[in-house]
Amino acid sequence: MLFDVSIACAIDRRTTVVRISGAVDISTRDAFVAAIECAAAFGGPIELDLNGVTFFSAAGMHCIEHADRLMACGGHPLRLVVRRTSPVMIVLDAVQPHRRWSIDAGPTGSRPAPTA
């Protein structure tokens, strides 16, 4: 299974975007946590773009919960970007913790710019 992570800073909103793709399981958990901790070091809110995830296990839930704790300590929100049909949303729906997180279907960077 392939796993990829990228971290980008959205300057306009001071939001750090972490994009995860591939399988999120026990074998990729450490890389996911490292990305979250790196993003948290920027000191602002984090947006986890999980639309590229193809498999999502309980290990992934632990990663999201870890991100949530880091954001709470810094007083920042955690925003999840997850398509309704994503494997991530299937797990979130099953365990119901996501009510405390902001969930959107598309990443901040993919929204069209306002026109004048």
C-alpha positions in Angstrom: 0.0 0.0 0.0 1.2 3.5 -0.9 1.2 6.4 1.5 2.1 10.0 0.8 2.0 13.2 2.9 2.6 16.8 2.0 2.5 19.9 4.2 1.8 23.3 2.8 1.1 26.6 4.5 -1.9 28.7 3.3 -0.5 32.1 3.9 -3.8 34.0 3.5 -5.4 32.2 6.4 -2.3 31.2 8.3 -3.5 27.6 8.1 -1.2 24.7 7.7 -2.6 22.1 5.3 -1.5 18.5 5.7 -2.6 16.4 2.7 -2.6 12.7 3.2 -3.1 10.1 0.5 -3.0 6.3 0.4 -3.6 3.8 3.1 -3.6 5.0 6.7 -2.9 2.1 9.0 -0.5 1.0 11.7 2.4 0.9 9.2 1.9 4.6 8.2 0.8 6.0 11.5 4.2 7.2 12.5 4.6 9.3 9.3 1.1 10.7 9.8 1.9 11.7 13.4 5.2 13.2 12.3 3.4 15.3 9.7 0.9 16.5 12.2 3.6 17.5 14.7 5.6 19.3 12.0 2.4 21.2 11.0 1.6 22.0 14.6 5.1 23.6 15.0 3.9 26.4 12.7 1.7 27.5 15.5 -1.6 28.0 13.7 -4.7 26.0 12.8 -4.3 22.7 10.9 -6.4 21.5 8.0 -6.1 17.8 7.4 -7.0 17.1 3.8 -7.9 13.4 3.8 -9.6 13.2 0.4 -6.7 11.1 -1.0 -7.0 8.4 1.6 -7.8 4.9 0.2 -7.9 2.9 3.4 -8.4 4.2 7.0 -8.0 2.1 10.1 -8.3 2.8 13.8 -4.7 4.0 13.7 -5.9 6.9 11.6 -8.4 7.8 14.2 -5.7 7.9 16.8 -3.7 10.3 14.5 -6.8 12.6 14.2 -7.3 12.6 17.9 -3.6 13.4 18.4 -4.0 16.4 16.0 -7.1 17.5 17.9 -5.2 17.4 21.2 -2.3 19.4 19.8 -4.6 22.0 18.4 -6.6 22.3 21.6 -3.3 22.9 23.5 -2.5 25.8 21.2 -6.1 27.1 21.1 -6.5 26.5 17.4 -9.2 24.6 15.5 -8.7 21.3 13.6 -10.4 21.2 10.3 -10.9 17.9 8.4 -11.4 17.9 4.6 -13.2 14.6 3.8 -15.5 13.6 0.9 -18.7 12.1 2.0 -17.8 8.8 0.2 -14.3 8.6 1.6 -13.1 5.6 3.7 -12.3 8.2 6.4 -15.9 9.4 6.5 -17.2 5.8 6.8 -15.0 5.4 9.9 -16.0 8.8 11.3 -19.6 8.0 10.8 -19.2 4.7 12.6 -17.4 6.1 15.7 -19.2 9.5 15.8 -16.4 11.6 17.3 -16.2 14.0 14.4 -18.9 16.3 15.8 -16.2 18.3 17.5 -14.3 18.9 14.3 -15.0 21.1 11.4 -15.5 18.8 8.3 -15.6 20.1 4.7 -15.6 18.2 1.4 -12.9 20.3 -0.3 -9.5 21.7 0.7 -9.1 25.5 1.2 -6.7 25.7 -1.7 -9.2 24.2 -4.1 -11.9 26.8 -3.7 -12.2 29.3 -6.5 -10.9 32.7 -5.8 -13.5 35.4 -5.4 -14.1 37.5 -8.5 -14.3 41.3 -8.4 
